[in-house]
Amino acid sequence: MTYQDTYAAGRRTGPSAPYGGRPAAPVPPGRPRRGPGGRRALNGAFWLGLVAAVLPWWLATPPGSLADTTDVLTAAGRITGLVAGYLLLVQVLMMSRLGVLERWLGGERISRAHRDVGATLLVAVLAHLALLVVGYARMEKNSILGQVGSLLTHYEDMVSAFVAAGIMVAVGVTAVRGVRRRLPYELWHHLHLTSYLALLLGYGHQFSNGAQLYEPGPVRTGWIAAYLLVVAALVWGRLIAPLRFNLRHRLRVADVVAESPDTISIYLTGHRLNQIDLLGGQYFRWRFLNPGCWWQSHPFSLSAAGNGRWLRLTVKVVGGHTAELRDLHPGTRVWAEGPSGTFTAAHRTRERALLIAGGSGIAPLRAMLEELPPGAALIYRARTPADVLLHNELDWLAQARRTSVWYVIGSRDDPGPRQVMSPEGLRRLVPDLTRRDVYLCGPGGLVDEAVRVLRRAGVPRRQIHLATFEL
């Protein structure tokens, strides 16, 4: 297969769309819709909060008090404990799904920050535990195991603290990319939800044993206020906002359509759909309220832009839950949380865009094409022609939105796809590549390789957008 016959390209003009959609979201040249002001404010608030968490220890520790190794170990244990407590609050806040965080940071940045803070939190928890056990053992001239037993039996709320530490270790291990990919989504999701339990279990020992927190005063009051604010954010983001949305719109399944042997589209209807503040490329967390699916919630992007009449999600059948979605009946009630995500045309930084999809990753990009200005480009990777989804709609969009569409067919090792998905190949298809935003959605291997190729081709990192659903 040669470079030229690896893909079919179309760039045509035609009438307006039968699918609905909205006009392109304008962006002033050179000015990103998602400005840096909010990110800088949140970044500053994070570091200010970290300083405020550790400052009480600094102020309460007189010069010369760290006279020997035992003092240094226990002091380091207390510092890492304060850091761990603060980072746990930050982690749970990032899981609260507050709209302001997504608008200011963006889904990709929140996901990356969640991963980085989680790794640091795990190190801080283990360091806190190890340093205090060794420091107290030296102070009381006890063995390590003997000191652990002493902490569990003689210190208030210490059993729950050890359980909380175990939960955080389990969550940290399952967040490792290699482990994460081998776990069913449902198991990974429910393990992550135990972070809330860790917050509850760790609360008691901080205030009953923490050297800076057990005495009444402004420091203790400040920490309690921080806990209350995080819990309030959780209640709002996870309970109140979704309840309001579902009572208002009352979504139901209208139809289930097979797009291919292993892919389906689910059409939904409801009330006041024209009032949903929705952008192409965003996703919801869906819970279908039938006997086999009600207890599971999964993130799926919409595969068509909002039109006020129906919503559509296109799902690849890869497991037990998605297989059961084939059998949904019209009228089935649906609980939805969203819309979420900044993987949208309105968050681009340049006027033109390149979209790269793989497999079912075409869903959010197909919706986004309705809201991008004319002149966008789409590269759709698939193993076989049968794996190309929504083909007729993409061909129509190529005409109606003057979009260049290339279907790159074959395995990643075939010469044609390898040549296309290279810096030279991308520049040949899209000569102004470095002056476009690039949106990527598809299998992890395709996305990771595409990011490397784009960076080698000179596309700035801020112009590369990834679809992220993990929080």
Stockholm file with secondary structure:
# STOCKHOLM 1.0

chainA/1-471         MTYQDTYAAGRRTGPSAPYGGRPAAPVPPGRPRRGPGGRRALNGAFWLGLVAAVLPWWLATPPGSLADTTDVLTAAGRITGLVAGYLLLVQVLMMSRLGVLERWLGGERISRAHRDVGATLLVAVLAHLALLVVGYARMEKNSILGQVGSLLTHYEDMVSAFVAAGIMVAVGVTAVRGVRRRLPYELWHHLHLTSYLALLLGYGHQFSNGAQLYEPGPVRTGWIAAYLLVVAALVWGRLIAPLRFNLRHRLRVADVVAESPDTISIYLTGHRLNQIDLLGGQYFRWRFLNPGCWWQSHPFSLSAAGNGRWLRLTVKVVGGHTAELRDLHPGTRVWAEGPSGTFTAAHRTRERALLIAGGSGIAPLRAMLEELPPGAALIYRARTPADVLLHNELDWLAQARRTSVWYVIGSRDDPGPRQVMSPEGLRRLVPDLTRRDVYLCGPGGLVDEAVRVLRRAGVPRRQIHLATFEL
#=GR chainA/1-471 SS CCSGGGCCEECCCCCCCSSCCCCCCCCCTTCCSSCHHHHHHHHHHHHHHHHHHHHHHHHHSCTTCCCSHHHHHHHHHHHHHHHHHHHHHHHHHHTSCCHHHHHHHCHHHHHHHHHHHHHHHHHHHHHHHHHHHHHHHHHHTCCHHHHHHHHHHHSTTHHHHHHHHHHHHHHHHHTSHHHHHHSCHHHHHHHHHTHHHHHHHHHHHHHHHCTTTSSCSHHHHHHHHHHHHHHHHHHIIIIIHHHHHHHHHCCEEEEEEEEETTEEEEEEECSCGGGSCCCTTCEEEEEECSTTTTTCCEEEEBSSCCCSSCEEEEEECCSHHHHHGGGCCTTCBEEEEEEECSCSGGGCSSSCEEEEEEGGGHHHHHHHHTTSCTTCEEEEEESSGGGCCSHHHHHHHHHHTTCEEEEEESCTTSHHHHHHTSHHHHHHHCTTGGGSEEEEESCHHHHHHHHHHHHHTTCCGGGEEECCCCC
#=GC SS_cons         CCSGGGCCEECCCCCCCSSCCCCCCCCCTTCCSSCHHHHHHHHHHHHHHHHHHHHHHHHHSCTTCCCSHHHHHHHHHHHHHHHHHHHHHHHHHHTSCCHHHHHHHCHHHHHHHHHHHHHHHHHHHHHHHHHHHHHHHHHHTCCHHHHHHHHHHHSTTHHHHHHHHHHHHHHHHHTSHHHHHHSCHHHHHHHHHTHHHHHHHHHHHHHHHCTTTSSCSHHHHHHHHHHHHHHHHHHIIIIIHHHHHHHHHCCEEEEEEEEETTEEEEEEECSCGGGSCCCTTCEEEEEECSTTTTTCCEEEEBSSCCCSSCEEEEEECCSHHHHHGGGCCTTCBEEEEEEECSCSGGGCSSSCEEEEEEGGGHHHHHHHHTTSCTTCEEEEEESSGGGCCSHHHHHHHHHHTTCEEEEEESCTTSHHHHHHTSHHHHHHHCTTGGGSEEEEESCHHHHHHHHHHHHHTTCCGGGEEECCCCC
//
